[in-house]
Amino acid sequence: MKRRDFIQIVGITSFYVSAGFGCTADKKKLKNWMWLRGGNDLSDEELKAFYLKMKNKGVYGILPSGGNEFYKRVGKICKEIGLKFHAWRWTMNRAGYMKDHPDWYAVNRNGFSTVEKPPYVNYYRWLCPSKKEVEDAITKDYLELCKIDGLDGVHLDYVRYCDVILPIALQPKYNLVQDHEMAQFDYCYCDTCRTKYKAEYGYDPMDLGDKAEDDEQWRQWRLDQLVKLVNNLANAVHKTGKKISAAVFPTPDIARDLVRQDWEKFRLDAFMPMIYSEDYNGGIEWIADAVKIDAAVLKGKAEFFAGLNLAHVRKYGIQKVIDTCIENGAQGVTFFLGNQFTDEEWQEFKAVADK
């Protein structure tokens, strides 16, 4: 059984949580965030009332999705009421360039790009991180966001390759048993990647066939392409005086194995690992172990907020889950769709914030 199978099926074992791996965050610096969808249909007055309610309940910052014009409204309101604001935008999964630049998209081991055959779902349109044109286009987009008054930073999502392996609990939804890296989900084998890699190492990765999964050199090369893109983007954003954060996969090992995301090498200001327990058949203990691992990896070099899916943690109680994350090293939590809290859940949330 391979390491990634063990991590997903059994959970994160004590091997990764040995003595000294966890650390308790200073509760005085507790910062809780919310990933938010929608709001563009609200008036400025309604939007302000909505954001004020969250701030009064103990929310430190928001990560709304939307377009630049919506973000200008959000920035103005957040600056006025003192709420932190990072613009949430997808990074590598973008369909917007398909018409003019179909050659920018990632190609799988079968030779099909995500323009021709999107994997899993139709909105999966993955760009190739090794192309300079892709990096330039993404950087330009985020730098436009950095011009928005009241914006504190930008937030990266889908900042990875396509899932070469889905989380264990999601595979049945697609009628899949992914006990190896299947060619149709194995990216990227575009001409740019193959040419660059062959120039460095002397062989074409396409020739590896099913042995590609076991070639650590080829695996690491792809991880490094994304790291270079993200760190170059971070440097550009930092020059504007803004911060940069990202939603990443739950732990470094899971991220590398499932989506070729070597996030512990990203030079970001804040990490918000998506510790979505039910995707991995995990419970609150699984959440605690993931938080310990991430706190140990980051070691204070960046802010760390445990990303939680509200639907996955309701059964344990909001206060218990947040306390668990803080006790194991997070500086706060980030809730996905936290605006769907019930009144009782908001009371729990505020009780933790008021400690």
C-alpha positions as CSV (number, residue, x, y, z in Angstrom):
1,M,0.0,0.0,0.0
2,K,1.4,3.4,-1.0
3,R,1.8,6.3,1.4
4,R,-1.0,8.4,0.0
5,D,-3.5,5.5,0.3
6,F,-2.5,5.1,3.9
7,I,-3.0,8.8,4.6
8,Q,-6.4,8.8,3.0
9,I,-7.9,5.6,4.2
10,V,-6.6,5.4,7.8
11,G,-6.2,9.1,8.5
12,I,-3.1,11.0,9.5
13,T,-1.2,8.8,11.8
14,S,0.8,9.6,14.9
15,F,3.9,9.1,12.8
16,Y,3.4,12.6,11.5
17,V,2.4,14.0,14.9
18,S,5.4,13.1,17.0
19,A,6.5,15.1,20.0
20,G,7.1,18.8,19.3
21,F,5.0,18.9,16.1
22,G,2.1,20.8,17.5
23,C,2.1,24.2,19.1
24,T,-0.6,26.2,20.8
25,A,-1.4,29.5,19.2
26,D,-1.7,32.7,21.2
27,K,-5.4,33.1,21.8
28,K,-5.0,36.9,22.0
29,K,-4.1,36.9,18.3
30,L,-7.1,34.8,17.2
31,K,-8.2,35.7,13.6
32,N,-11.1,34.0,11.9
33,W,-11.9,34.4,8.2
34,M,-14.8,33.5,5.9
35,W,-14.8,32.4,2.3
36,L,-17.9,34.0,0.9
37,R,-19.9,33.5,-2.4
38,G,-22.4,36.0,-3.7
39,G,-23.4,39.5,-2.6
40,N,-23.1,41.3,-5.9
41,D,-26.9,41.6,-6.0
42,L,-26.9,43.4,-2.6
43,S,-27.0,47.2,-2.3
44,D,-24.0,48.9,-0.7
45,E,-26.1,49.4,2.5
46,E,-27.1,45.7,2.6
47,L,-23.6,44.6,2.0
48,K,-22.3,46.9,4.7
49,A,-24.9,45.6,7.2
50,F,-24.0,42.0,6.3
51,Y,-20.3,42.6,6.8
52,L,-20.8,44.5,10.0
53,K,-22.8,41.6,11.4
54,M,-20.0,39.2,10.7
55,K,-17.4,41.6,12.2
56,N,-19.5,42.0,15.4
57,K,-19.7,38.2,15.7
58,G,-15.9,38.0,15.7
59,V,-14.9,37.7,12.0
60,Y,-11.5,39.2,11.4
61,G,-11.4,39.0,7.6
62,I,-13.4,38.0,4.5
63,L,-12.5,36.2,1.3
64,P,-15.3,37.0,-1.2
65,S,-15.4,35.8,-4.7
66,G,-16.4,38.2,-7.5
67,G,-15.3,40.5,-10.3
68,N,-13.2,43.6,-10.0
69,E,-16.1,46.0,-9.9
70,F,-17.7,44.1,-7.0
71,Y,-14.4,44.1,-5.2
72,K,-14.2,47.9,-5.5
73,R,-17.5,48.1,-3.5
74,V,-16.2,45.5,-1.0
75,G,-12.9,47.4,-0.5
76,K,-14.6,50.7,0.2
77,I,-16.9,49.1,2.8
78,C,-14.2,47.0,4.5
79,K,-11.9,50.0,4.8
80,E,-14.7,52.0,6.4
81,I,-15.7,49.3,9.0
82,G,-12.2,47.9,9.6
83,L,-12.7,44.4,8.2
84,K,-9.7,42.7,6.4
85,F,-10.4,41.8,2.8
86,H,-8.5,39.4,0.5
87,A,-9.9,39.0,-3.1
88,W,-10.6,35.3,-3.7
89,R,-9.8,34.2,-7.2
90,W,-9.1,30.9,-8.9
91,T,-5.5,30.7,-10.1
92,M,-4.7,27.7,-12.4
93,N,-8.3,26.5,-13.2
94,R,-9.4,29.2,-15.6
95,A,-11.5,28.9,-18.7
96,G,-11.1,32.5,-19.8
97,Y,-8.2,32.0,-22.1
98,M,-9.5,29.0,-24.0
99,K,-10.7,30.9,-27.1
100,D,-7.5,33.0,-27.7
101,H,-4.9,30.8,-26.2
102,P,-5.9,27.1,-26.3
103,D,-2.2,26.2,-26.2
104,W,-1.9,27.5,-22.7
105,Y,-3.8,24.6,-21.2
106,A,-2.5,21.5,-19.5
107,V,-2.3,18.2,-21.5
108,N,-2.7,14.7,-20.0
109,R,-0.7,11.6,-20.6
110,N,-3.2,10.5,-23.3
111,G,-2.4,13.7,-25.2
112,F,-5.7,15.6,-24.6
113,S,-5.7,19.2,-23.2
114,T,-8.3,20.4,-20.7
115,V,-9.8,22.4,-23.5
116,E,-10.6,19.2,-25.5
117,K,-11.5,16.9,-22.6
118,P,-11.9,18.5,-19.2
119,P,-11.4,15.9,-16.4
120,Y,-14.1,15.0,-13.9
121,V,-16.3,18.1,-14.5
122,N,-16.8,20.6,-17.3
123,Y,-15.4,23.6,-15.4
124,Y,-12.0,21.9,-14.9
125,R,-9.9,23.9,-17.4
126,W,-6.4,23.7,-16.1
127,L,-3.6,25.9,-17.3
128,C,0.0,24.7,-17.6
129,P,2.3,26.3,-14.9
130,S,5.5,25.9,-16.9
131,K,4.5,28.4,-19.6
132,K,5.8,31.9,-19.2
133,E,2.7,33.3,-21.0
134,V,0.5,31.7,-18.4
135,E,2.5,33.2,-15.5
136,D,2.4,36.6,-17.1
137,A,-1.3,36.6,-17.6
138,I,-2.1,35.4,-14.1
139,T,0.3,37.9,-12.6
140,K,-1.3,40.8,-14.6
141,D,-4.7,39.8,-13.4
142,Y,-3.7,39.7,-9.7
143,L,-1.8,43.0,-10.0
144,E,-5.0,44.7,-11.3
145,L,-6.7,43.5,-8.1
146,C,-3.9,45.0,-6.0
147,K,-4.9,48.5,-7.3
148,I,-8.2,48.3,-5.5
149,D,-8.6,50.7,-2.6
150,G,-9.4,48.9,0.7
151,L,-8.0,45.5,-0.5
152,D,-5.5,44.1,1.9
153,G,-4.4,41.1,-0.2
154,V,-5.2,38.5,-2.9
155,H,-6.3,35.0,-2.2
156,L,-5.3,32.1,-4.5
157,D,-7.6,29.1,-5.0
158,Y,-7.2,26.1,-7.3
159,V,-3.5,26.9,-7.1
160,R,-2.4,23.4,-8.2
161,Y,-2.6,20.8,-10.9
162,C,-5.7,18.8,-11.7
163,D,-6.4,16.1,-9.1
164,V,-4.3,13.1,-10.2
165,I,-6.0,11.3,-7.4
166,L,-9.3,12.4,-5.8
167,P,-9.8,12.3,-2.0
168,I,-10.9,8.8,-1.1
169,A,-14.5,9.8,-0.2
170,L,-15.1,11.6,-3.5
171,Q,-14.0,8.7,-5.8
172,P,-17.3,6.8,-5.7
173,K,-19.2,9.9,-6.9
174,Y,-17.3,9.6,-10.2
175,N,-17.4,5.8,-10.2
176,L,-13.7,5.6,-9.8
177,V,-11.2,3.5,-7.9
178,Q,-8.0,5.5,-8.1
179,D,-5.4,3.1,-6.8
180,H,-2.8,4.4,-9.3
181,E,-2.3,7.5,-11.4
182,M,-4.5,7.1,-14.4
183,A,-3.3,8.6,-17.7
184,Q,-6.4,10.8,-18.2
185,F,-5.9,12.6,-14.9
186,D,-2.1,12.8,-15.1
187,Y,-0.9,16.3,-16.2
188,C,1.0,18.1,-17.7
189,Y,2.6,16.6,-20.9
190,C,2.3,19.6,-23.2
191,D,5.0,20.4,-25.7
192,T,6.5,23.1,-23.4
193,C,6.8,20.7,-20.4
194,R,8.2,17.9,-22.5
195,T,10.7,20.1,-24.3
196,K,11.9,21.8,-21.1
197,Y,12.2,18.5,-19.2
198,K,14.0,16.7,-21.9
199,A,16.5,19.5,-22.2
200,E,17.3,19.2,-18.5
201,Y,17.2,15.4,-18.1
202,G,17.6,13.9,-21.5
203,Y,14.4,11.9,-21.9
204,D,10.8,12.7,-22.9
205,P,8.4,12.1,-19.9
206,M,5.7,10.9,-22.4
207,D,7.9,7.8,-23.0
208,L,7.5,6.8,-19.3
209,G,4.0,5.6,-19.9
210,D,2.5,3.9,-16.8
211,K,5.9,4.2,-15.1
212,A,5.5,8.0,-14.8
213,E,4.0,7.5,-11.3
214,D,7.3,6.0,-10.1
215,D,9.6,8.6,-11.6
216,E,10.4,10.9,-8.7
217,Q,12.5,13.2,-10.9
218,W,9.6,13.9,-13.3
219,R,7.2,14.2,-10.3
220,Q,9.4,16.8,-8.6
221,W,10.0,18.8,-11.8
222,R,6.3,19.4,-12.1
223,L,6.0,20.3,-8.4
224,D,8.7,22.9,-8.9
225,Q,7.1,24.5,-12.0
226,L,4.1,25.5,-9.8
227,V,6.3,26.6,-6.9
228,K,8.2,28.9,-9.3
229,L,5.0,30.4,-10.7
230,V,3.5,31.0,-7.2
231,N,6.6,32.5,-5.8
232,N,7.1,34.8,-8.7
233,L,3.5,35.9,-8.3
234,A,4.0,36.5,-4.6
235,N,7.0,38.7,-5.3
236,A,5.0,40.8,-7.7
237,V,2.1,41.2,-5.3
238,H,4.4,42.1,-2.4
239,K,6.0,44.9,-4.4
240,T,2.5,46.6,-4.4
241,G,2.4,46.4,-0.6
242,K,-0.4,43.9,-0.6
243,K,-0.4,40.4,1.0
244,I,-1.0,37.1,-0.6
245,S,-2.8,34.0,0.9
246,A,-4.0,30.7,-0.5
247,A,-6.4,27.8,0.0
248,V,-4.2,24.7,-0.2
249,F,-4.8,21.0,0.3
250,P,-5.0,19.7,3.9
251,T,-1.4,18.7,4.5
252,P,1.8,18.9,2.5
253,D,1.9,15.1,1.8
254,I,-1.7,15.0,0.7
255,A,-1.2,18.1,-1.5
256,R,1.9,16.7,-3.2
257,D,0.4,13.2,-3.8
258,L,-3.1,14.2,-4.9
259,V,-2.7,17.5,-6.8
260,R,1.0,18.0,-7.2
261,Q,1.0,21.0,-4.9
262,D,4.2,21.5,-2.9
263,W,2.7,24.3,-0.8
264,E,5.2,24.4,2.0
265,K,7.6,26.0,-0.5
266,F,5.2,28.7,-1.4
267,R,6.3,32.1,-0.1
268,L,3.0,33.4,1.1
269,D,1.8,35.6,4.0
270,A,-1.0,33.2,5.0
271,F,-2.0,29.6,4.4
272,M,-5.6,28.3,4.7
273,P,-5.4,24.5,4.2
274,M,-8.7,23.0,3.3
275,I,-9.0,20.5,6.1
276,Y,-12.3,19.1,4.8
277,S,-12.5,16.0,7.0
278,E,-15.4,14.2,5.3
279,D,-13.6,14.1,1.9
280,Y,-11.0,11.9,3.6
281,N,-13.4,9.9,5.8
282,G,-12.0,11.7,8.8
283,G,-13.5,13.1,12.0
284,I,-12.5,15.7,14.5
285,E,-9.3,13.7,15.4
286,W,-8.3,13.8,11.8
287,I,-8.8,17.6,11.8
288,A,-6.6,17.9,14.9
289,D,-3.8,15.8,13.4
290,A,-3.9,17.8,10.2
291,V,-3.6,21.1,12.1
292,K,-0.7,19.8,14.1
293,I,1.1,18.8,10.9
294,D,0.6,22.1,9.2
295,A,1.6,24.1,12.3
296,A,4.8,22.1,12.5
297,V,5.6,22.6,8.8
298,L,4.9,26.4,8.8
299,K,6.7,27.0,12.1
300,G,5.5,30.5,12.3
301,K,7.0,31.6,8.9
302,A,3.5,32.6,7.8
303,E,0.0,32.9,9.3
304,F,-2.0,29.7,9.4
305,F,-5.7,29.4,9.5
306,A,-7.4,26.0,9.4
307,G,-9.9,25.8,6.5
308,L,-13.1,24.2,7.6
309,N,-16.2,23.2,5.6
310,L,-19.2,24.1,7.7
311,A,-21.2,21.1,6.4
312,H,-18.4,18.8,7.6
313,V,-18.0,20.1,11.2
314,R,-21.5,21.0,12.3
315,K,-22.0,17.6,14.0
316,Y,-19.2,18.4,16.4
317,G,-20.3,21.9,17.3
318,I,-18.6,25.1,16.1
319,Q,-17.0,26.0,19.4
320,K,-15.4,22.6,19.8
321,V,-14.0,22.5,16.3
322,I,-12.5,26.0,16.6
323,D,-11.0,25.2,20.0
324,T,-9.5,22.0,18.6
325,C,-7.8,23.9,15.8
326,I,-6.5,26.6,18.1
327,E,-5.2,24.1,20.6
328,N,-3.3,22.3,17.9
329,G,-1.5,25.3,16.5
330,A,-3.8,27.4,14.2
331,Q,-4.0,31.2,14.6
332,G,-7.7,31.0,13.6
333,V,-10.0,29.2,11.2
334,T,-11.5,30.0,7.8
335,F,-15.0,28.8,7.2
336,F,-16.3,27.8,3.8
337,L,-19.8,29.3,3.4
338,G,-19.8,30.5,7.0
339,N,-22.4,33.0,6.1
340,Q,-24.8,30.0,6.4
341,F,-24.3,29.8,10.1
342,T,-27.5,29.5,12.2
343,D,-28.1,32.0,15.0
344,E,-26.9,29.4,17.5
345,E,-23.8,28.7,15.6
346,W,-23.0,32.4,15.4
347,Q,-23.3,32.5,19.2
348,E,-20.8,29.7,19.5
349,F,-18.5,31.4,17.0
350,K,-18.6,34.7,19.0
351,A,-18.0,32.9,22.3
352,V,-14.7,31.6,21.0
353,A,-13.8,35.0,19.6
354,D,-14.6,36.6,23.0
355,K,-12.3,34.3,25.0
